[in-house]
Amino acid sequence: MSSEFLNKKTGPLSLTALVDTTKTLLVLTGIVWLLALGSQRLGYNWQWYRIPQYLWTFTDQGFTWGPLMEGLGVTFKITGISLVLMLVIGLTTALMRMSDSWAAQGAARGYMELIRNTPLLIQIFFIYFVLAPILGISAFRSAVIALSLFEGAYASEIFRAGITSIDKGQWEAAKSLGMGPYAMYRHIILPQAVRRVLPPLTSQAVSLIKDSALVSTIAILDLTQRGRMIDAETFLTFEIWFTVAAIYLVVTLALSGVVWLLERRFNGLKA
């Protein structure tokens, strides 16, 4: 293999990587400089040494999680339940839209139009302040219902796109074998569709995690609400919200990484 071929293959790639790395470092440097300049003009005194106690503490009784990590646990609980319900609602709505029943199609279409054309915050308030007192629903359940319905409307379009992308020959082959609708979806259509919709569903799951911050508006002690309480108590505005943002970033990146590994496994590639 000639050196000219190697230069063509590796030279541009190395140069591009170097340029991108340099640009990233310059942007980060600029952000740090602006933050330092702004805090200096405001007379802000950085106190990062106080942040670890809000993440974890070591006492005579042993290791304990701090309030921010306790709030993260609530966020995980809300998003975990909402994620499962999102998938169920999304798949059910997609199948209803693809059914031959005009009533099912109309109900699915009405649900999607209602949810997708109103703000999530308004939906949370409506469920918590209007429906919850009537039905006796707690704030936690109100948050889960609102998030599940909101994200499920978008997940249904993802599922429908994945199902309709399956080649018609697959449908015809399943019908020629005498399969009913349930068996056809269970064994032929959905296994193929899931592989195709995994990346967009990952993006929707990431949106779910970020949107869960809105449940702090109904006094749920999630990560965002804990951050607001600590900020109001200590006035560590920059430190607290940088930390909260970093926690959300780590969680979403970890989720994306897990799904990337699953996607490679589905495609028969080594991680």
Secondary structure, 3 states (H helix, E strand, C coil): CCHHHHHHHHHHHHHHHHHHHHHHHHHHHHHHHHHHHHHHHHCCCCCHHHCHHHCEEEECCEEEECHHHHHHHHHHHHHHHHHHHHHHHHHHHHHHHCCCCHHHHHHHHHHHHHHHCCCHHHHHHHHHHHHHHHHCCCHHHHHHHHHHHHHHHHHHHHHHHHHHCCCHHHHHHHHHCCCCHHHHHHHHHHHHHHHHHHHHHHHHHHHHHHHHHHHHHHCCCCHHHHHHHHHHHHCCHHHHHHHHHHHHHHHHHHHHHHHHHHHHHHCCCCC
